[in-house]
């Protein structure tokens, strides 16, 4: 799950830079559910809980869109056959 969280953060950093999106801090905690399916133990679901802090006045919809895009392009997440969830918490600082 640490690799998944790191991949998410790196994906977001790249997307935010390309989009000229200013942000202050980003934290990502990923949890996963292991289950036995067809005799094989594997992750069946993963949740990224993301806390993004951005300057006051940052458009909330743009922040959400970029976070969702980062989740969608994460190589590790896309390599695993598991249900994925994204929980977003936005904070705005002066």
N, C-alpha and C positions, 0 to 999 in steps of 0.2 A: 504494500500500500504506500510505502514511502516513495517508491519509484513512480507510482501513479501521481502522487502529490507533486513531486519534483517536475515531472513531465508537464503537468498542468501549469505550474508556475512559469516554467521556461517558455511554454507555448504562449501564455498570456503576455509575458514580457516582450516577446517578438511581435505579437499582434498589436500591442499597445504602442510600441515604438513605430511600427509601420503606419499606424493610425494617428500618430502625434497626439496620443492621449496621455495627459498628465495624471499621475497617481502618486501616493505617498508610501503606502505599505500594502502588502498582500500576504495573507496567511492562508494556507490550505491544509486541512486535515482530512485524510481519506480513510474511510472505514470500509471493510468488506465483509461479506458473508461467505463462509466456506460451507459447501454442502457436497454430499455424495450423489452424483448423477450417473446412472448407468454403470455403477461400480467404480467410478473415478471421482476422486476428491478434486473439486475446482471451485473457483470463485463464481458465485451465481449472481451476486449484485455488489455494486460499489457505489459509495456516496462521497462526493467531494463537498466538504463544507468550506466555503470560501468567505473570507472577510477582506474586503477591499476598502481602503481609506483613500479618499481623493480630496482635492481642494474644494472648498465651498463653491457652489455655483456649477459644479460639474454636472452635465446632463445625465440623470439616472438611467435613462433608456439606453444611452450609448455605453455606459459602464456595463449594464446587464448584457447588451448585445455582444460586446467584446469578450466578456467572461464566458458566455455561451459558445462563442466561436472557438475560444481556447479549449473548452471541454470537448468540442467536436473534432478538433484536429490533433488531439493528444495521441501520439503514436502508441504509447503503452496501452491506453484505454481502448484504442481501436484494434489492438492485437488480441485482446481478451474477449472471450465469448461470455459476456456477463451483462446483466441489466445495469445501466448507469443512471445516476441521479446527481443533480447539481443543486446545492443549497447555497443561496447567495445572501450575504449580509453586507450592506453598503453603509459606510460611515463617511461623513463629510466634515472636514476640519477647516478652520479659518487659515 
